[in-house]
Amino acid sequence: MKKVVIIGGGIAGLSAGIFAQKNGFESIILEKNSNLGGQCTGWNRQGYHIDGCIHWLVGTKEKTPINELWTTVGALDGVEIFHPESFFYFEYDNFTVDIPRDVDLLRASWLELSPEDKDEIENLYNCIKKLQFFEMPTEKPTDLMNFMEKIKLIISMKDIGTIMKKYGKMNLKEYAKKFKHTALREVLGSFLPEGYSASFVLFTLAAFTKGQASIPYGGSKALALRMQERYLSLGGSIEASCEAVELTIDNNKVKQVICNNEKIFKGDYFIAACDSYEFYERLLKGKYPDTFFQKRYQNPKDYPLSSQILIALGYEGKLDEFPFSLSFPINSFEIHKKPINRLTINQYNHEPSFAPDGHTLIICNISQRYSDYEAWNVLYKDTKAYNQEKTKIGQSVLRAMETRFSQMEGKLKVLDVVTPKTYERYCNAYQGAFMSFIPTVRGKMMEHTGRVKGLKNIFLSGQWLQPPGGLPVAVVTGKDTIMRICKQEKKLFIK
Ligand SMILES: Cc1cc2nc3c(=O)[nH]c(=O)nc-3n(C[C@H](O)[C@H](O)[C@H](O)COP(=O)(O)OP(=O)(O)OC[C@H]3O[C@@H](n4cnc5c(N)ncnc54)[C@H](O)[C@@H]3O)c2cc1C
């Protein structure tokens, strides 16, 4: 039986492991942390469970290809789904803009707010309706498709092509300016971190309004644990707290992985289901540069990355009348000399087990970019100053919350503050990135096969292979990598 060694036990590594086992390989997952799941995780603090990942999971709609894949890997098997009624509520001046689940309601409420934007609202509505038919392809990566399969894929993307042509090259801010009402401009402009192309918002809204982007109950860590159970039940093995630090390469083939605990793992195939920079620069020591990634690393303007500060708060009370997600303006405070004028929070009333009885977990996310990462990088060298900055941010958010919600005064506490450096430390994430390259107007939305020129038996897998990354890309690419290995082995792939 051929052996597959998988470096990284995130969602991509787990998916690769599950399909390796299903396809008759012996496999082992090496994970640097004591827990598997990678960025799809959660942790406990002061009686609360902080969910560190899923705000929306593409694949929550039953009988769709991506849902079937999540079910196959055990992630959604028999799990109930929480469908928030709104994507978020957005407060601006005296207006509250809702992005409801029902797209007809969205159209009606936006028309009521701004009749003068009728044309743009109708246009947005029509795009969303068209894109609702789009399903993320999961069957086969394009490099494994034959001619007819490629033609079929192109035809199925016909409607998307027209929308992509128009909005793929339009900056989100530019798109927002098409609307006359300032609240609509603001909501669209700040819907996603700066830099995204308008098309990405349309895809997100289409997925959300058709029930394809909701949240599995139990949260992120539980989802990863279910995949881990599925992997173990298929006979896979796991070596946790085991960081790969070196690869032994001979005659264009990887022979073994050497880990920081001095353990050595030999195999026939190797999958780097870890960060791409970690793979090319640390494990391959820069000896197998790939132009796809080089181009992106060297041009952060066209290929920006997103990271964030996560502030977890415990609230002594229930938030029954509160939406899941809310964005509101605040009296500005500064982080690394940049003003923060607005907060977006998610509250976990729907997950009573995430908080002590009668309490609620609240999570606030503040988007961070490369210049912010650089500032964190400098600060991180001084542990005291770094911790002081985290405390300052936590307190600023707490005060802003108390100012906006007087009922919360004296009832909030900061549970944890996570920075881009945390993602770097925990997952070896390049610049603390929590997704892959952002689809921008100038960047090319290309996929990577994960193959390494000059090496026959090692593949990259995970969120870095397809922009913009995220959990669906991780689960799909994990499977795709095993399909490529099966092809190399002349084996029929088993789903
Ligand atoms: C706060 C936050 C919110 C998010 N929200 C969403 C969301 O709502 N929806 C969505 O779709 N996505 C979301 N994401 C993104 C999503 O979590 C990631 O895209 C996905 O988990 C990436 O999976 P992966 O397996 O490709 O990579 P990772 O999760 O990074 O897994 C890589 C694994 O490899 C391990 N590793 C690294 N180097 C080594 C080494 N040398 N040796 C051994 N192990 C190593 C790491 O520890 C890690 O476990 C969010 C991410 C964050 C951080």
The ligand as a Gaussian input file, in Angstrom:
#p B3LYP/6-31G(d) Opt

LIG

0 1
 C      -11.054000      34.593000      11.978000
 C      -11.289000      33.810000      10.729000
 C      -12.548000      33.784000      10.162000
 C      -12.777000      33.046000       9.007000
 N      -14.036000      32.964000       8.529000
 C      -14.309000      32.178000       7.464000
 C      -15.638000      31.986000       7.026000
 O      -16.593000      32.503000       7.596000
 N      -15.842000      31.188000       5.929000
 C      -14.802000      30.587000       5.255000
 O      -15.059000      29.886000       4.277000
 N      -13.540000      30.751000       5.664000
 C      -13.257000      31.518000       6.750000
 N      -11.970000      31.672000       7.185000
 C      -10.878000      31.115000       6.367000
 C      -10.700000      29.623000       6.622000
 O      -10.594000      29.373000       7.984000
 C       -9.430000      29.161000       5.902000
 O       -9.497000      29.535000       4.555000
 C       -9.266000      27.644000       5.969000
 O       -9.441000      27.173000       7.272000
 C       -7.882000      27.276000       5.442000
 O       -7.682000      25.895000       5.552000
 P       -6.315000      25.231000       5.095000
 O       -6.364000      23.827000       5.496000
 O       -6.079000      25.558000       3.662000
 O       -5.186000      26.037000       5.895000
 P       -4.904000      26.163000       7.463000
 O       -6.148000      26.253000       8.229000
 O       -3.915000      27.267000       7.611000
 O       -4.223000      24.786000       7.837000
 C       -2.847000      24.568000       7.670000
 C       -2.397000      23.700000       8.820000
 O       -1.025000      23.395000       8.639000
 C       -0.354000      23.518000       9.885000
 N        1.051000      23.752000       9.579000
 C        1.618000      24.855000       9.037000
 N        2.923000      24.663000       8.856000
 C        3.189000      23.405000       9.284000
 C        4.379000      22.618000       9.355000
 N        5.541000      23.090000       8.930000
 N        4.293000      21.369000       9.866000
 C        3.104000      20.871000      10.314000
 N        1.961000      21.581000      10.273000
 C        2.003000      22.823000       9.757000
 C       -1.037000      24.673000      10.556000
 O       -0.846000      24.666000      11.950000
 C       -2.494000      24.405000      10.173000
 O       -3.123000      23.560000      11.083000
 C      -11.717000      32.377000       8.363000
 C      -10.445000      32.396000       8.937000
 C      -10.229000      33.094000      10.110000
 C       -8.867000      33.066000      10.735000

